[in-house]
Amino acid sequence: MGRVTGRVHLGPVVGRVPPIEQAHTEIAHFEELPKPVFADTSGIRHRRLRRVTYAVGALLLTVLIAFWISQLTGALR
């Protein structure tokens, strides 16, 4: 069975993209900054996330060290 290839059929151009000078664009003007959607003023979420990140990092480091030790002890036998 040979290699199956497709064919591209080109047709007439349907539409055109207007030049950038004629494109309909809008410029956003902010007289004042928009209010934040979420603000952690107490800092509880930040501290909790930092602790979870440290715990995951410590767990990954422990697994990596255990893997290295298993590789080194297996090579010595």
Backbone as XML, in Angstrom:
<?xml version="1.0"?>
<chain id="A" units="angstrom">
  <residue number="1" name="MET">
    <atom name="N" x="0.850" y="-1.167" z="0.000"/>
    <atom name="CA" x="0.000" y="0.000" z="0.000"/>
    <atom name="C" x="0.892" y="1.224" z="0.000"/>
  </residue>
  <residue number="2" name="GLY">
    <atom name="N" x="0.656" y="2.112" z="-0.926"/>
    <atom name="CA" x="1.479" y="3.304" z="-1.059"/>
    <atom name="C" x="1.071" y="4.400" z="-0.077"/>
  </residue>
  <residue number="3" name="ARG">
    <atom name="N" x="1.819" y="5.435" z="-0.161"/>
    <atom name="CA" x="1.574" y="6.587" z="0.703"/>
    <atom name="C" x="0.341" y="7.350" z="0.204"/>
  </residue>
  <residue number="4" name="VAL">
    <atom name="N" x="-0.555" y="7.656" z="1.117"/>
    <atom name="CA" x="-1.778" y="8.360" z="0.748"/>
    <atom name="C" x="-1.515" y="9.858" z="0.858"/>
  </residue>
  <residue number="5" name="THR">
    <atom name="N" x="-1.764" y="10.565" z="-0.222"/>
    <atom name="CA" x="-1.572" y="12.011" z="-0.210"/>
    <atom name="C" x="-2.856" y="12.690" z="-0.637"/>
  </residue>
  <residue number="6" name="GLY">
    <atom name="N" x="-3.066" y="13.875" z="-0.125"/>
    <atom name="CA" x="-4.244" y="14.638" z="-0.502"/>
    <atom name="C" x="-3.901" y="15.668" z="-1.543"/>
  </residue>
  <residue number="7" name="ARG">
    <atom name="N" x="-4.915" y="16.214" z="-2.136"/>
    <atom name="CA" x="-4.721" y="17.246" z="-3.134"/>
    <atom name="C" x="-5.419" y="18.508" z="-2.669"/>
  </residue>
  <residue number="8" name="VAL">
    <atom name="N" x="-4.811" y="19.624" z="-2.956"/>
    <atom name="CA" x="-5.378" y="20.916" z="-2.610"/>
    <atom name="C" x="-6.018" y="21.502" z="-3.854"/>
  </residue>
  <residue number="9" name="HIS">
    <atom name="N" x="-7.277" y="21.880" z="-3.714"/>
    <atom name="CA" x="-7.989" y="22.498" z="-4.827"/>
    <atom name="C" x="-8.149" y="23.981" z="-4.522"/>
  </residue>
  <residue number="10" name="LEU">
    <atom name="N" x="-7.507" y="24.803" z="-5.309"/>
    <atom name="CA" x="-7.587" y="26.239" z="-5.101"/>
    <atom name="C" x="-8.775" y="26.800" z="-5.856"/>
  </residue>
  <residue number="11" name="GLY">
    <atom name="N" x="-9.504" y="27.690" z="-5.183"/>
    <atom name="CA" x="-10.647" y="28.327" z="-5.812"/>
    <atom name="C" x="-10.445" y="29.825" z="-5.866"/>
  </residue>
  <residue number="12" name="PRO">
    <atom name="N" x="-11.452" y="30.529" z="-6.311"/>
    <atom name="CA" x="-11.340" y="31.991" z="-6.375"/>
    <atom name="C" x="-11.300" y="32.594" z="-4.971"/>
  </residue>
  <residue number="13" name="VAL">
    <atom name="N" x="-10.691" y="33.758" z="-4.866"/>
    <atom name="CA" x="-10.607" y="34.462" z="-3.593"/>
    <atom name="C" x="-11.993" y="34.985" z="-3.253"/>
  </residue>
  <residue number="14" name="VAL">
    <atom name="N" x="-12.457" y="34.696" z="-2.034"/>
    <atom name="CA" x="-13.810" y="35.053" z="-1.651"/>
    <atom name="C" x="-13.875" y="36.455" z="-1.071"/>
  </residue>
  <residue number="15" name="GLY">
    <atom name="N" x="-12.954" y="36.811" z="-0.192"/>
    <atom name="CA" x="-13.000" y="38.104" z="0.458"/>
    <atom name="C" x="-11.629" y="38.737" z="0.509"/>
  </residue>
  <residue number="16" name="ARG">
    <atom name="N" x="-11.612" y="39.970" z="0.972"/>
    <atom name="CA" x="-10.339" y="40.665" z="1.096"/>
    <atom name="C" x="-10.241" y="41.244" z="2.489"/>
  </residue>
  <residue number="17" name="VAL">
    <atom name="N" x="-9.049" y="41.324" z="2.983"/>
    <atom name="CA" x="-8.797" y="41.946" z="4.271"/>
    <atom name="C" x="-8.475" y="43.410" z="4.020"/>
  </residue>
  <residue number="18" name="PRO">
    <atom name="N" x="-9.165" y="44.327" z="4.720"/>
    <atom name="CA" x="-8.878" y="45.746" z="4.484"/>
    <atom name="C" x="-7.504" y="46.114" z="5.017"/>
  </residue>
  <residue number="19" name="PRO">
    <atom name="N" x="-6.848" y="47.076" z="4.413"/>
    <atom name="CA" x="-5.555" y="47.520" z="4.941"/>
    <atom name="C" x="-5.715" y="48.048" z="6.369"/>
  </residue>
  <residue number="20" name="ILE">
    <atom name="N" x="-4.634" y="48.049" z="7.131"/>
    <atom name="CA" x="-4.695" y="48.438" z="8.521"/>
    <atom name="C" x="-5.157" y="49.880" z="8.689"/>
  </residue>
  <residue number="21" name="GLU">
    <atom name="N" x="-4.907" y="50.715" z="7.690"/>
    <atom name="CA" x="-5.339" y="52.101" z="7.780"/>
    <atom name="C" x="-6.860" y="52.216" z="7.719"/>
  </residue>
  <residue number="22" name="GLN">
    <atom name="N" x="-7.518" y="51.260" z="7.102"/>
    <atom name="CA" x="-8.970" y="51.310" z="6.950"/>
    <atom name="C" x="-9.694" y="50.382" z="7.926"/>
  </residue>
  <residue number="23" name="ALA">
    <atom name="N" x="-8.966" y="49.693" z="8.782"/>
    <atom name="CA" x="-9.584" y="48.753" z="9.705"/>
    <atom name="C" x="-10.378" y="49.516" z="10.765"/>
  </residue>
  <residue number="24" name="HIS">
    <atom name="N" x="-11.492" y="48.939" z="11.186"/>
    <atom name="CA" x="-12.327" y="49.551" z="12.209"/>
    <atom name="C" x="-11.766" y="49.184" z="13.579"/>
  </residue>
  <residue number="25" name="THR">
    <atom name="N" x="-11.132" y="50.119" z="14.225"/>
    <atom name="CA" x="-10.552" y="49.876" z="15.538"/>
    <atom name="C" x="-11.029" y="50.943" z="16.506"/>
  </residue>
  <residue number="26" name="GLU">
    <atom name="N" x="-10.899" y="50.636" z="17.783"/>
    <atom name="CA" x="-11.254" y="51.588" z="18.815"/>
    <atom name="C" x="-10.083" y="51.708" z="19.778"/>
  </residue>
  <residue number="27" name="ILE">
    <atom name="N" x="-9.922" y="52.879" z="20.310"/>
    <atom name="CA" x="-8.879" y="53.106" z="21.295"/>
    <atom name="C" x="-9.552" y="53.218" z="22.653"/>
  </residue>
  <residue number="28" name="ALA">
    <atom name="N" x="-9.089" y="52.439" z="23.613"/>
    <atom name="CA" x="-9.671" y="52.464" z="24.952"/>
    <atom name="C" x="-9.029" y="53.588" z="25.756"/>
  </residue>
  <residue number="29" name="HIS">
    <atom name="N" x="-9.855" y="54.435" z="26.318"/>
    <atom name="CA" x="-9.382" y="55.528" z="27.162"/>
    <atom name="C" x="-9.830" y="55.248" z="28.592"/>
  </residue>
  <residue number="30" name="PHE">
    <atom name="N" x="-8.867" y="55.171" z="29.493"/>
    <atom name="CA" x="-9.180" y="54.942" z="30.892"/>
    <atom name="C" x="-8.804" y="56.200" z="31.674"/>
  </residue>
  <residue number="31" name="GLU">
    <atom name="N" x="-9.812" y="56.918" z="32.127"/>
    <atom name="CA" x="-9.527" y="58.071" z="32.968"/>
    <atom name="C" x="-9.084" y="57.622" z="34.355"/>
  </residue>
  <residue number="32" name="GLU">
    <atom name="N" x="-9.668" y="56.541" z="34.821"/>
    <atom name="CA" x="-9.259" y="55.946" z="36.094"/>
    <atom name="C" x="-9.080" y="54.452" z="35.882"/>
  </residue>
  <residue number="33" name="LEU">
    <atom name="N" x="-8.230" y="53.856" z="36.681"/>
    <atom name="CA" x="-7.971" y="52.429" z="36.542"/>
    <atom name="C" x="-9.196" y="51.636" z="36.958"/>
  </residue>
  <residue number="34" name="PRO">
    <atom name="N" x="-9.488" y="50.538" z="36.260"/>
    <atom name="CA" x="-10.628" y="49.716" z="36.670"/>
    <atom name="C" x="-10.345" y="49.035" z="38.010"/>
  </residue>
  <residue number="35" name="LYS">
    <atom name="N" x="-11.418" y="48.789" z="38.757"/>
    <atom name="CA" x="-11.271" y="48.142" z="40.053"/>
    <atom name="C" x="-10.842" y="46.693" z="39.848"/>
  </residue>
  <residue number="36" name="PRO">
    <atom name="N" x="-9.993" y="46.156" z="40.723"/>
    <atom name="CA" x="-9.573" y="44.763" z="40.569"/>
    <atom name="C" x="-10.741" y="43.813" z="40.804"/>
  </residue>
  <residue number="37" name="VAL">
    <atom name="N" x="-10.702" y="42.697" z="40.095"/>
    <atom name="CA" x="-11.766" y="41.711" z="40.241"/>
    <atom name="C" x="-11.650" y="41.016" z="41.594"/>
  </residue>
  <residue number="38" name="PHE">
    <atom name="N" x="-10.432" y="40.711" z="42.007"/>
    <atom name="CA" x="-10.206" y="40.047" z="43.281"/>
    <atom name="C" x="-9.012" y="40.696" z="43.949"/>
  </residue>
  <residue number="39" name="ALA">
    <atom name="N" x="-9.167" y="41.016" z="45.213"/>
    <atom name="CA" x="-8.062" y="41.581" z="45.974"/>
    <atom name="C" x="-7.986" y="40.862" z="47.309"/>
  </residue>
  <residue number="40" name="ASP">
    <atom name="N" x="-6.823" y="40.314" z="47.626"/>
    <atom name="CA" x="-6.607" y="39.601" z="48.881"/>
    <atom name="C" x="-5.982" y="40.582" z="49.865"/>
  </residue>
  <residue number="41" name="THR">
    <atom name="N" x="-6.816" y="41.353" z="50.524"/>
    <atom name="CA" x="-6.290" y="42.364" z="51.433"/>
    <atom name="C" x="-5.735" y="41.769" z="52.713"/>
  </residue>
  <residue number="42" name="SER">
    <atom name="N" x="-6.258" y="40.603" z="53.139"/>
    <atom name="CA" x="-5.776" y="40.004" z="54.390"/>
    <atom name="C" x="-4.469" y="39.247" z="54.194"/>
  </residue>
  <residue number="43" name="GLY">
    <atom name="N" x="-4.192" y="38.756" z="52.990"/>
    <atom name="CA" x="-2.961" y="38.022" z="52.717"/>
    <atom name="C" x="-3.030" y="36.549" z="53.069"/>
  </residue>
  <residue number="44" name="ILE">
    <atom name="N" x="-4.190" y="36.062" z="53.473"/>
    <atom name="CA" x="-4.329" y="34.654" z="53.871"/>
    <atom name="C" x="-4.100" y="33.736" z="52.676"/>
  </residue>
  <residue number="45" name="ARG">
    <atom name="N" x="-4.690" y="34.083" z="51.550"/>
    <atom name="CA" x="-4.542" y="33.228" z="50.374"/>
    <atom name="C" x="-3.081" y="33.182" z="49.911"/>
  </residue>
  <residue number="46" name="HIS">
    <atom name="N" x="-2.388" y="34.307" z="49.993"/>
    <atom name="CA" x="-0.979" y="34.350" z="49.593"/>
    <atom name="C" x="-0.133" y="33.456" z="50.489"/>
  </residue>
  <residue number="47" name="ARG">
    <atom name="N" x="-0.351" y="33.532" z="51.788"/>
    <atom name="CA" x="0.429" y="32.690" z="52.719"/>
    <atom name="C" x="0.120" y="31.218" z="52.507"/>
  </residue>
  <residue number="48" name="ARG">
    <atom name="N" x="-1.150" y="30.892" z="52.313"/>
    <atom name="CA" x="-1.530" y="29.488" z="52.103"/>
    <atom name="C" x="-0.913" y="28.955" z="50.813"/>
  </residue>
  <residue number="49" name="LEU">
    <atom name="N" x="-0.960" y="29.742" z="49.767"/>
    <atom name="CA" x="-0.376" y="29.314" z="48.490"/>
    <atom name="C" x="1.132" y="29.148" z="48.610"/>
  </residue>
  <residue number="50" name="ARG">
    <atom name="N" x="1.810" y="30.035" z="49.345"/>
    <atom name="CA" x="3.251" y="29.921" z="49.529"/>
    <atom name="C" x="3.595" y="28.646" z="50.291"/>
  </residue>
  <residue number="51" name="ARG">
    <atom name="N" x="2.821" y="28.318" z="51.331"/>
    <atom name="CA" x="3.081" y="27.091" z="52.101"/>
    <atom name="C" x="2.865" y="25.846" z="51.260"/>
  </residue>
  <residue number="52" name="VAL">
    <atom name="N" x="1.808" y="25.841" z="50.456"/>
    <atom name="CA" x="1.547" y="24.686" z="49.587"/>
    <atom name="C" x="2.659" y="24.539" z="48.564"/>
  </residue>
  <residue number="53" name="THR">
    <atom name="N" x="3.147" y="25.657" z="48.036"/>
    <atom name="CA" x="4.237" y="25.617" z="47.057"/>
    <atom name="C" x="5.503" y="25.068" z="47.680"/>
  </residue>
  <residue number="54" name="TYR">
    <atom name="N" x="5.823" y="25.501" z="48.890"/>
    <atom name="CA" x="7.003" y="24.961" z="49.583"/>
    <atom name="C" x="6.845" y="23.470" z="49.856"/>
  </residue>
  <residue number="55" name="ALA">
    <atom name="N" x="5.650" y="23.027" z="50.240"/>
    <atom name="CA" x="5.421" y="21.609" z="50.533"/>
    <atom name="C" x="5.581" y="20.766" z="49.265"/>
  </residue>
  <residue number="56" name="VAL">
    <atom name="N" x="5.032" y="21.248" z="48.152"/>
    <atom name="CA" x="5.165" y="20.503" z="46.891"/>
    <atom name="C" x="6.629" y="20.468" z="46.456"/>
  </residue>
  <residue number="57" name="GLY">
    <atom name="N" x="7.339" y="21.580" z="46.616"/>
    <atom name="CA" x="8.763" y="21.606" z="46.267"/>
    <atom name="C" x="9.583" y="20.656" z="47.119"/>
  </residue>
  <residue number="58" name="ALA">
    <atom name="N" x="9.294" y="20.616" z="48.419"/>
    <atom name="CA" x="10.013" y="19.700" z="49.310"/>
    <atom name="C" x="9.712" y="18.246" z="48.954"/>
  </residue>
  <residue number="59" name="LEU">
    <atom name="N" x="8.467" y="17.958" z="48.620"/>
    <atom name="CA" x="8.102" y="16.600" z="48.231"/>
    <atom name="C" x="8.815" y="16.192" z="46.943"/>
  </residue>
  <residue number="60" name="LEU">
    <atom name="N" x="8.848" y="17.075" z="45.966"/>
    <atom name="CA" x="9.543" y="16.753" z="44.712"/>
    <atom name="C" x="11.045" y="16.583" z="44.919"/>
  </residue>
  <residue number="61" name="LEU">
    <atom name="N" x="11.636" y="17.408" z="45.784"/>
    <atom name="CA" x="13.056" y="17.271" z="46.079"/>
    <atom name="C" x="13.343" y="15.952" z="46.778"/>
  </residue>
  <residue number="62" name="THR">
    <atom name="N" x="12.471" y="15.536" z="47.694"/>
    <atom name="CA" x="12.634" y="14.257" z="48.383"/>
    <atom name="C" x="12.550" y="13.092" z="47.402"/>
  </residue>
  <residue number="63" name="VAL">
    <atom name="N" x="11.593" y="13.162" z="46.489"/>
    <atom name="CA" x="11.456" y="12.097" z="45.491"/>
    <atom name="C" x="12.681" y="12.061" z="44.581"/>
  </residue>
  <residue number="64" name="LEU">
    <atom name="N" x="13.198" y="13.222" z="44.202"/>
    <atom name="CA" x="14.386" y="13.268" z="43.348"/>
    <atom name="C" x="15.602" y="12.698" z="44.058"/>
  </residue>
  <residue number="65" name="ILE">
    <atom name="N" x="15.788" y="13.050" z="45.310"/>
    <atom name="CA" x="16.931" y="12.519" z="46.073"/>
    <atom name="C" x="16.796" y="11.012" z="46.247"/>
  </residue>
  <residue number="66" name="ALA">
    <atom name="N" x="15.576" y="10.527" z="46.522"/>
    <atom name="CA" x="15.366" y="9.084" z="46.653"/>
    <atom name="C" x="15.667" y="8.375" z="45.332"/>
  </residue>
  <residue number="67" name="PHE">
    <atom name="N" x="15.304" y="8.991" z="44.226"/>
    <atom name="CA" x="15.599" y="8.394" z="42.925"/>
    <atom name="C" x="17.097" y="8.332" z="42.686"/>
  </residue>
  <residue number="68" name="TRP">
    <atom name="N" x="17.810" y="9.437" z="43.005"/>
    <atom name="CA" x="19.262" y="9.436" z="42.830"/>
    <atom name="C" x="19.921" y="8.371" z="43.704"/>
  </residue>
  <residue number="69" name="ILE">
    <atom name="N" x="19.488" y="8.236" z="44.936"/>
    <atom name="CA" x="20.075" y="7.240" z="45.841"/>
    <atom name="C" x="19.808" y="5.841" z="45.309"/>
  </residue>
  <residue number="70" name="SER">
    <atom name="N" x="18.596" y="5.597" z="44.811"/>
    <atom name="CA" x="18.303" y="4.254" z="44.278"/>
    <atom name="C" x="19.154" y="3.966" z="43.046"/>
  </residue>
  <residue number="71" name="GLN">
    <atom name="N" x="19.430" y="4.969" z="42.229"/>
    <atom name="CA" x="20.266" y="4.758" z="41.062"/>
    <atom name="C" x="21.725" y="4.498" z="41.452"/>
  </residue>
  <residue number="72" name="LEU">
    <atom name="N" x="22.219" y="5.236" z="42.447"/>
    <atom name="CA" x="23.604" y="5.056" z="42.856"/>
    <atom name="C" x="23.816" y="3.730" z="43.569"/>
  </residue>
  <residue number="73" name="THR">
    <atom name="N" x="22.896" y="3.325" z="44.432"/>
    <atom name="CA" x="23.057" y="2.047" z="45.139"/>
    <atom name="C" x="22.876" y="0.874" z="44.200"/>
  </residue>
  <residue number="74" name="GLY">
    <atom name="N" x="22.065" y="1.022" z="43.164"/>
    <atom name="CA" x="21.900" y="-0.054" z="42.207"/>
    <atom name="C" x="23.139" y="-0.209" z="41.334"/>
  </residue>
  <residue number="75" name="ALA">
    <atom name="N" x="23.877" y="0.869" z="41.114"/>
    <atom name="CA" x="25.071" y="0.807" z="40.279"/>
    <atom name="C" x="26.251" y="0.193" z="41.019"/>
  </residue>
  <residue number="76" name="LEU">
    <atom name="N" x="26.219" y="0.242" z="42.343"/>
    <atom name="CA" x="27.342" y="-0.282" z="43.125"/>
    <atom name="C" x="27.290" y="-1.796" z="43.262"/>
  </residue>
  <residue number="77" name="ARG">
    <atom name="N" x="26.168" y="-2.398" z="43.043"/>
    <atom name="CA" x="26.055" y="-3.846" z="43.208"/>
    <atom name="C" x="26.666" y="-4.605" z="42.079"/>
  </residue>
</chain>
